[in-house]
Amino acid sequence: MTVDVSNILRESGPERSSELVKKLLTKGLSAATARQRVSRARGDVCRLDAIRLPNREKFLFLKDQYHSTEFWSALISTLENTGSSYRYAARSLLRRGGVRKTQFHSISGAPRKLKGHVSYNRVLNALKTIGFAEETEDWICTSPRMDPEFAQLDFDVRFRVERMILPGIADWLRRMGFVSYNKVELLSGNTSPEFSSFGWDLVGPSYLSGLATFRDGKPKPGFFVADICLVGELNKADVEYFVQKCQVVRKLRNSRPFHAMLLGEFFEKDALLLGRSEGLIFATLDDFFGKGTLEATRTLMKALTRAAEVASANPDALATILETLGKIEGASLNIRGALFELIAAHAVKTCEGGSIDIGRKVTDREGNSAEIDVLHWKSKQSVLAIECKGIHPSNEVTLDEVKDWVTRQIPVIRRHCQSQHELVCARNRFEFWTSGRFENHALAYLTDVSTKTKKYEIGWKDGTDVGKYITQIRSARLRNVYREHYENKLQ
């Protein structure tokens, strides 16, 4: 058999150029001939030009190996073994399955723009070009061609829960005096906090001794930065993106002093040792917020992932979440808001029977979209679509919010119901539930619209009305927890 690159790639799989040269040397070729064979290899031999490896190496593979399991396995190993700057984003995205667009800057381990470093936009474009990642309107996720299992995960639930926890971290840092009270920036679906050209989930200026410096008698703050990653136990490879960001920032000439924290569920020993050796804070949810927080957070993820099932059959799970996570100052309002629709769904299911669905996203034939927070129906009899807004009891639903619901969302939802066999019926009702209040103009508008509308019914419940309705459910524990977290907050 002829000793050439194609045969070696067929035997051992995709490989980087230097390793191919080594394998050719074992076949009796000289170093110069081996390097020449690799550089001139053509035909079925392809090069991955989108990914630049250190020392100008190339990743080679055969045409029929592209996007195969061995291709991805060999590529990830090559990125790791060569110390490629692309490895942080690839590893982070592979572990998470998908992230919001605003979050990719943070998990990539790459800066926005920094001399001598590959930018996170360039990293993203390269991963998309080779088919490792795909980009949708809101998400960046691993391609189904790379790993079909990860492509099916519910990224939205994890992102929502992590964003619920972040304000709790910020509140603790404020109360302890670690950061300036009104200057903390948090990652959201629209914003990505930045410090020294890198993305973070939380960034706040700090005037603590050791971080702040003085010039001309005026203090100049240092910073506190943090990321949160709730994907199970984190190993050394999982945390290296975070360590990389911190190492680069420390070497920057004009960077401010900072402390950095990574919050996770668990950490393997090697990961913890790496963090400590770099002077970083690696903390678990239970470490930071107290025992039981992790279990409650996982229950919350399950509740949001399988919302209708949990709301129908497991009211105690909702009570546990509120009892534990509701104590986290800063995060409690977000958590109460997310659980309000589950409690509403449980109440409707218990009191009215029938079937329920939660968070159903619908689109009409014109492409207009809406989300039904709680959908309750009895086949061929009635349909009830509830808009839920879980807010502080003293807060108010505005006129603009109810107008959007009536003029934009209800028409889309109604057309959806008319197109579904199980939802076609003579009676449609739409209700707006809130744990707070309606402002006077909003109430006047709802009253006027409900009187004039004849084709379907419009109703609403404020916090007092919802509280009365909740008293009908069988779970005394959930009734008491609702009273504590949605009604007594006025006191």
C-alpha positions as CSV (number, residue, x, y, z in Angstrom):
1,M,0.0,0.0,0.0
2,T,1.3,3.5,-0.9
3,V,2.3,5.5,2.1
4,D,0.3,8.7,1.8
5,V,-1.8,11.0,3.9
6,S,-5.1,9.7,2.7
7,N,-4.3,6.2,3.8
8,I,-3.3,7.3,7.3
9,L,-6.4,9.5,7.7
10,R,-8.5,6.4,6.7
11,E,-6.7,4.2,9.3
12,S,-6.5,6.6,12.3
13,G,-9.1,9.3,11.6
14,P,-8.8,13.1,11.2
15,E,-5.6,14.6,12.6
16,R,-3.6,17.8,12.8
17,S,-0.6,18.2,10.4
18,S,2.2,17.7,12.9
19,E,0.8,14.4,14.1
20,L,0.4,13.2,10.5
21,V,4.1,14.0,9.9
22,K,5.0,11.9,12.9
23,K,3.0,9.0,11.6
24,L,4.6,9.3,8.2
25,L,8.0,9.2,9.8
26,T,7.1,5.8,11.4
27,K,6.5,4.5,7.8
28,G,10.2,5.2,6.9
29,L,9.8,8.6,5.2
30,S,12.3,11.4,5.9
31,A,11.2,14.5,7.8
32,A,11.3,16.7,4.7
33,T,9.4,14.2,2.6
34,A,6.8,13.7,5.3
35,R,6.1,17.4,5.6
36,Q,5.9,17.8,1.8
37,R,3.4,14.9,1.6
38,V,1.2,16.6,4.2
39,S,1.4,20.0,2.6
40,R,0.7,18.7,-0.9
41,A,-2.1,16.3,0.0
42,R,-5.2,16.9,-2.1
43,G,-8.0,14.9,-3.6
44,D,-10.2,13.5,-0.8
45,V,-7.9,15.1,1.8
46,C,-9.5,18.4,3.2
47,R,-8.3,21.1,5.5
48,L,-10.4,22.9,8.1
49,D,-9.4,26.5,7.2
50,A,-11.9,28.2,9.5
51,I,-10.1,27.1,12.6
52,R,-6.6,28.5,13.0
53,L,-4.4,26.2,15.2
54,P,-1.2,27.4,16.9
55,N,2.0,27.3,15.0
56,R,0.1,27.5,11.7
57,E,-0.9,23.8,11.9
58,K,-3.9,22.5,9.9
59,F,-6.6,20.0,10.8
60,L,-6.9,17.4,8.0
61,F,-9.7,14.9,7.3
62,L,-11.2,13.0,4.4
63,K,-14.4,14.3,2.7
64,D,-16.5,11.4,3.9
65,Q,-15.3,12.0,7.5
66,Y,-16.7,15.5,7.7
67,H,-19.2,16.0,10.5
68,S,-18.9,12.4,11.6
69,T,-18.6,11.4,15.2
70,E,-14.8,10.7,14.8
71,F,-14.4,14.1,13.1
72,W,-15.9,16.0,16.1
73,S,-14.0,13.8,18.6
74,A,-10.7,14.4,16.9
75,L,-11.3,18.1,16.4
76,I,-12.2,18.7,20.1
77,S,-9.1,16.7,21.2
78,T,-7.0,18.7,18.8
79,L,-8.3,22.0,20.1
80,E,-7.5,20.8,23.7
81,N,-4.1,19.4,22.9
82,T,-2.9,22.4,21.0
83,G,-4.1,24.9,23.5
84,S,-6.2,26.6,20.8
85,S,-8.2,29.7,21.9
86,Y,-11.3,28.1,20.2
87,R,-11.3,25.3,22.8
88,Y,-12.9,27.4,25.6
89,A,-16.0,28.3,23.5
90,A,-16.3,24.8,22.0
91,R,-16.1,23.2,25.5
92,S,-18.5,25.6,27.1
93,L,-21.0,25.3,24.3
94,L,-20.8,21.6,24.2
95,R,-21.4,21.4,28.0
96,R,-24.3,23.7,27.9
97,G,-25.8,22.7,24.6
98,G,-27.0,26.2,23.9
99,V,-26.9,29.8,25.3
100,R,-28.6,33.1,24.7
101,K,-26.8,35.3,22.1
102,T,-25.9,37.8,24.9
103,Q,-24.3,35.0,26.9
104,F,-21.9,33.7,24.3
105,H,-19.4,36.5,25.0
106,S,-19.2,35.3,28.6
107,I,-18.8,31.6,28.0
108,S,-16.4,31.9,25.1
109,G,-13.4,32.8,27.1
110,A,-12.6,35.3,24.3
111,P,-12.5,39.1,24.4
112,R,-14.5,41.6,22.4
113,K,-11.4,43.1,21.0
114,L,-7.9,42.7,22.4
115,K,-4.6,42.7,20.6
116,G,-3.0,39.3,20.3
117,H,-6.3,37.5,21.1
118,V,-9.1,36.0,18.9
119,S,-12.3,37.9,19.4
120,Y,-15.5,36.1,20.5
121,N,-17.2,37.1,17.3
122,R,-14.5,35.5,15.2
123,V,-14.7,32.4,17.4
124,L,-18.4,32.2,16.9
125,N,-18.2,32.7,13.1
126,A,-15.6,29.9,12.9
127,L,-17.8,27.5,14.9
128,K,-20.8,28.3,12.7
129,T,-18.7,27.9,9.5
130,I,-17.6,24.4,10.4
131,G,-21.1,23.3,11.5
132,F,-20.2,23.1,15.2
133,A,-22.7,25.8,16.2
134,E,-26.0,27.2,14.8
135,E,-27.5,30.6,15.5
136,T,-31.2,31.3,15.7
137,E,-33.0,34.5,16.5
138,D,-32.2,34.3,20.3
139,W,-29.9,31.3,20.7
140,I,-26.5,29.9,19.9
141,C,-26.5,26.1,20.2
142,T,-24.5,23.1,19.2
143,S,-25.5,21.8,15.7
144,P,-27.7,18.7,15.5
145,R,-25.0,17.4,13.1
146,M,-22.5,17.6,15.9
147,D,-24.6,16.2,18.8
148,P,-28.4,15.6,18.3
149,E,-28.9,15.0,22.0
150,F,-27.7,18.4,23.1
151,A,-29.7,20.2,20.4
152,Q,-32.9,19.0,22.1
153,L,-32.3,20.4,25.5
154,D,-34.5,23.1,27.0
155,F,-31.9,25.9,27.1
156,D,-34.5,28.5,27.9
157,V,-35.3,27.0,31.3
158,R,-31.7,27.0,32.5
159,F,-31.2,30.5,31.3
160,R,-34.4,31.7,33.1
161,V,-33.3,30.0,36.3
162,E,-29.8,31.4,36.2
163,R,-31.2,34.9,35.5
164,M,-33.5,34.5,38.6
165,I,-30.5,33.6,40.8
166,L,-28.3,36.5,39.6
167,P,-30.2,39.3,41.3
168,G,-29.8,37.3,44.6
169,I,-26.0,37.3,44.1
170,A,-26.1,41.0,43.4
171,D,-28.2,41.8,46.4
172,W,-25.8,39.8,48.7
173,L,-22.8,41.7,47.3
174,R,-24.5,45.0,47.8
175,R,-25.5,44.3,51.4
176,M,-22.0,43.1,52.2
177,G,-20.5,46.2,50.7
178,F,-18.6,44.4,48.0
179,V,-20.1,46.5,45.2
180,S,-21.6,49.9,44.7
181,Y,-25.4,49.7,45.3
182,N,-26.8,51.0,42.0
183,K,-24.0,50.2,39.7
184,V,-24.2,46.4,39.3
185,E,-24.8,45.1,35.7
186,L,-26.5,41.7,35.1
187,L,-26.6,39.5,32.1
188,S,-30.1,39.4,30.4
189,G,-31.6,38.5,27.1
190,N,-30.7,42.0,25.9
191,T,-27.5,43.0,27.7
192,S,-24.1,41.5,28.2
193,P,-22.0,43.1,31.0
194,E,-18.3,43.7,30.1
195,F,-15.1,44.2,32.1
196,S,-11.7,44.6,30.4
197,S,-13.1,43.5,27.0
198,F,-14.5,40.2,28.4
199,G,-18.1,39.3,29.0
200,W,-19.4,38.3,32.4
201,D,-22.8,37.5,34.0
202,L,-22.3,40.1,36.7
203,V,-20.1,43.2,36.8
204,G,-20.0,45.7,39.7
205,P,-17.5,48.4,40.8
206,S,-16.0,47.8,44.2
207,Y,-14.5,50.3,46.7
208,L,-13.2,47.6,49.0
209,S,-9.7,48.1,50.4
210,G,-7.3,46.2,48.1
211,L,-9.4,46.8,45.1
212,A,-9.9,50.6,45.1
213,T,-7.0,52.9,44.5
214,F,-6.7,56.7,45.0
215,R,-5.5,59.4,42.6
216,D,-5.4,63.1,43.6
217,G,-7.3,62.1,46.7
218,K,-10.2,60.6,44.8
219,P,-11.0,56.8,44.9
220,K,-10.9,54.8,41.7
221,P,-12.9,51.5,42.0
222,G,-11.8,48.0,41.4
223,F,-14.4,45.4,40.3
224,F,-16.2,42.3,41.3
225,V,-17.2,39.9,38.4
226,A,-19.1,36.7,38.4
227,D,-20.5,33.9,36.2
228,I,-23.1,31.3,37.0
229,C,-23.2,27.8,35.4
230,L,-26.0,25.4,36.5
231,V,-25.2,22.3,34.3
232,G,-24.3,19.8,37.0
233,E,-20.9,19.1,38.4
234,L,-18.1,21.2,36.8
235,N,-14.8,19.6,36.0
236,K,-11.4,21.2,35.3
237,A,-12.1,21.6,31.6
238,D,-15.5,23.2,32.3
239,V,-14.0,26.0,34.4
240,E,-11.0,26.7,32.2
241,Y,-12.9,29.4,30.2
242,F,-13.4,31.3,33.4
243,V,-9.8,30.9,34.5
244,Q,-8.6,32.0,31.0
245,K,-10.6,35.3,31.2
246,C,-9.2,36.1,34.7
247,Q,-5.6,35.3,33.6
248,V,-5.7,37.5,30.6
249,V,-7.4,40.4,32.4
250,R,-4.7,40.3,35.2
251,K,-2.0,40.6,32.6
252,L,-3.5,43.7,30.9
253,R,-1.5,46.8,31.5
254,N,-4.5,49.1,32.3
255,S,-6.9,46.7,33.9
256,R,-8.4,47.5,37.3
257,P,-8.0,45.1,40.3
258,F,-10.8,42.7,40.6
259,H,-12.2,39.7,42.4
260,A,-13.9,36.9,40.4
261,M,-16.5,34.3,41.4
262,L,-17.9,31.3,39.5
263,L,-21.2,29.9,41.0
264,G,-22.2,26.3,40.2
265,E,-24.0,23.3,41.5
266,F,-20.9,21.2,42.3
267,F,-17.2,21.3,41.5
268,E,-14.8,18.4,41.0
269,K,-11.7,18.5,43.2
270,D,-9.4,19.3,40.3
271,A,-11.6,22.3,39.3
272,L,-11.6,23.6,42.9
273,L,-7.8,23.3,43.1
274,L,-7.4,25.2,39.9
275,G,-9.7,28.0,41.1
276,R,-7.8,28.3,44.4
277,S,-4.4,28.3,42.8
278,E,-5.6,31.3,40.7
279,G,-7.1,33.1,43.7
280,L,-10.6,32.8,42.4
281,I,-13.9,32.1,44.2
282,F,-15.6,28.9,43.2
283,A,-18.8,28.5,45.2
284,T,-21.8,26.2,45.1
285,L,-25.4,27.4,45.5
286,D,-25.6,25.8,48.9
287,D,-22.3,27.5,49.9
288,F,-23.6,30.9,48.9
289,F,-27.3,30.9,49.8
290,G,-27.6,28.1,52.3
291,K,-28.3,24.4,52.5
292,G,-31.3,23.3,50.4
293,T,-30.9,25.9,47.7
294,L,-29.5,23.5,45.1
295,E,-32.3,21.0,45.6
296,A,-34.9,23.7,45.3
297,T,-33.3,25.1,42.2
298,R,-33.3,21.7,40.5
299,T,-36.9,21.3,41.5
300,L,-37.6,24.7,39.9
301,M,-35.9,23.7,36.7
302,K,-38.0,20.5,36.6
303,A,-41.1,22.5,37.3
304,L,-40.5,24.9,34.5
305,T,-39.4,22.2,32.1
306,R,-42.5,20.0,32.8
307,A,-44.7,22.8,33.9
308,A,-48.1,21.3,33.1
309,E,-47.3,18.0,34.7
310,V,-45.9,19.5,37.9
311,A,-48.7,22.1,38.2
312,S,-51.3,19.4,37.8
313,A,-50.0,16.7,40.1
314,N,-47.3,18.1,42.5
315,P,-48.4,21.3,44.3
316,D,-46.0,20.5,47.1
317,A,-43.0,20.9,44.7
318,L,-44.2,24.5,44.1
319,A,-44.5,25.1,47.8
320,T,-40.9,23.8,48.4
321,I,-39.5,26.1,45.8
322,L,-41.2,29.1,47.3
323,E,-40.3,28.2,50.8
324,T,-36.6,27.8,50.0
325,L,-35.8,30.2,47.1
326,G,-38.3,32.8,48.2
327,K,-35.9,33.6,51.1
328,I,-33.2,34.8,48.6
329,E,-33.4,38.5,48.7
330,G,-33.1,40.0,45.2
331,A,-34.1,36.7,43.5
332,S,-37.4,36.2,45.3
333,L,-39.4,38.5,43.1
334,N,-38.2,36.8,39.9
335,I,-38.9,33.4,41.3
336,R,-42.4,34.4,42.5
337,G,-43.1,35.8,39.1
338,A,-42.1,32.6,37.3
339,L,-44.1,30.3,39.7
340,F,-47.3,32.5,39.6
341,E,-48.5,30.9,36.4
342,L,-47.8,27.4,37.7
343,I,-49.9,28.1,40.8
344,A,-52.6,29.6,38.6
345,A,-52.6,26.5,36.4
346,H,-52.8,24.2,39.4
347,A,-55.7,26.2,40.8
348,V,-57.7,26.1,37.5
349,K,-57.0,22.4,37.0
350,T,-58.1,21.6,40.6
351,C,-61.2,23.8,40.6
352,E,-62.4,23.3,37.0
353,G,-61.1,19.9,35.9
354,G,-60.3,19.6,32.2
355,S,-56.9,19.8,30.7
356,I,-54.1,22.4,31.0
357,D,-51.0,23.6,29.2
358,I,-48.5,26.1,30.3
359,G,-46.3,28.5,28.3
360,R,-47.7,27.4,24.9
361,K,-46.1,29.4,22.1
362,V,-48.5,29.9,19.1
363,T,-48.3,31.5,15.7
364,D,-51.1,32.3,13.3
365,R,-51.1,32.0,9.5
366,E,-49.8,35.5,9.1
367,G,-46.8,34.8,11.2
368,N,-47.9,36.7,14.3
369,S,-46.9,35.0,17.5
370,A,-48.0,35.0,21.1
371,E,-47.5,32.9,24.3
372,I,-50.4,31.5,26.3
373,D,-49.3,31.5,30.0
374,V,-52.0,29.1,31.1
375,L,-54.4,27.3,28.7
376,H,-57.3,25.4,30.1
377,W,-59.9,23.5,28.0
378,K,-62.7,21.0,28.1
379,S,-62.9,19.3,24.7
380,K,-65.5,20.9,22.5
381,Q,-67.0,22.7,25.5
382,S,-64.8,25.7,26.6
383,V,-61.4,27.3,26.3
384,L,-59.8,29.6,28.9
385,A,-56.6,31.4,28.1
386,I,-55.0,33.2,31.1
387,E,-52.3,35.9,30.9
388,C,-50.3,35.8,34.2
389,K,-48.3,38.6,35.7
390,G,-46.7,37.6,39.1
391,I,-45.6,40.9,40.6
392,H,-45.3,42.5,44.1
393,P,-48.8,43.0,45.6
394,S,-48.3,46.8,45.6
395,N,-47.3,46.9,41.9
396,E,-49.8,47.7,39.2
397,V,-50.5,46.3,35.7
398,T,-50.5,49.2,33.3
399,L,-52.9,50.3,30.6
400,D,-50.2,49.6,27.9
401,E,-49.9,46.0,29.2
402,V,-53.6,45.2,29.0
403,K,-53.9,47.0,25.6
404,D,-51.1,44.8,24.2
405,W,-52.9,41.7,25.6
406,V,-56.3,42.7,24.1
407,T,-55.2,44.0,20.7
408,R,-52.2,41.9,19.9
409,Q,-52.2,38.6,21.9
410,I,-55.9,37.7,22.1
411,P,-56.5,37.8,18.3
412,V,-53.4,35.5,17.7
413,I,-54.5,33.1,20.5
414,R,-58.1,33.0,19.3
415,R,-57.0,32.2,15.7
416,H,-54.8,29.4,17.1
417,C,-57.7,27.9,19.1
418,Q,-59.9,28.0,16.1
419,S,-57.4,26.0,14.1
420,Q,-57.0,23.2,16.7
421,H,-59.5,20.4,16.7
422,E,-59.4,19.9,20.5
423,L,-59.9,23.6,21.1
424,V,-62.7,24.4,18.7
425,C,-65.8,25.2,20.8
426,A,-68.6,27.7,21.2
427,R,-67.2,29.5,24.2
428,N,-63.8,31.2,24.4
429,R,-62.7,33.2,27.5
430,F,-59.6,35.2,28.0
431,E,-58.5,36.4,31.5
432,F,-55.7,38.5,32.9
433,W,-54.5,37.4,36.3
434,T,-52.0,39.3,38.5
435,S,-50.8,39.0,42.1
436,G,-50.7,42.8,42.1
437,R,-53.2,45.4,41.1
438,F,-54.5,47.0,38.0
439,E,-54.1,50.8,37.6
440,N,-57.3,52.7,37.2
441,H,-57.0,53.4,33.5
442,A,-56.3,49.7,32.9
443,L,-59.4,48.7,34.8
444,A,-61.5,51.2,32.9
445,Y,-60.2,49.9,29.6
446,L,-60.8,46.2,30.5
447,T,-64.4,47.1,31.7
448,D,-65.1,48.9,28.4
449,V,-63.7,46.2,26.2
450,S,-65.4,43.3,28.1
451,T,-68.8,45.1,27.7
452,K,-68.3,45.7,23.9
453,T,-66.9,42.3,23.0
454,K,-69.5,39.8,22.0
455,K,-67.6,37.0,20.2
456,Y,-65.7,35.9,23.3
457,E,-65.5,36.8,27.0
458,I,-62.8,38.9,28.7
459,G,-62.2,38.8,32.4
460,W,-59.5,39.6,35.0
461,K,-58.4,38.9,38.5
462,D,-56.2,41.1,40.7
463,G,-54.2,39.8,43.7
464,T,-57.2,39.8,46.0
465,D,-59.4,37.9,43.5
466,V,-56.6,35.3,42.8
467,G,-56.1,34.9,46.6
468,K,-59.8,34.1,47.0
469,Y,-59.7,31.6,44.1
470,I,-56.6,29.9,45.6
471,T,-58.4,29.1,48.8
472,Q,-60.4,26.5,46.8
473,I,-57.4,24.2,46.1
474,R,-56.8,21.1,48.2
475,S,-53.2,21.6,49.2
476,A,-53.1,23.5,52.5
477,R,-49.4,23.8,52.2
478,L,-49.6,25.6,48.9
479,R,-52.4,27.8,50.1
480,N,-50.3,28.9,53.1
481,V,-47.2,29.5,51.0
482,Y,-49.1,31.5,48.5
483,R,-50.5,33.7,51.3
484,E,-47.0,34.2,52.7
485,H,-45.2,35.0,49.4
486,Y,-47.9,36.7,47.4
487,E,-50.2,38.4,49.9
488,N,-48.3,39.1,53.1
489,K,-45.5,41.0,51.3
490,L,-47.5,44.1,51.7
491,Q,-46.9,44.0,55.4
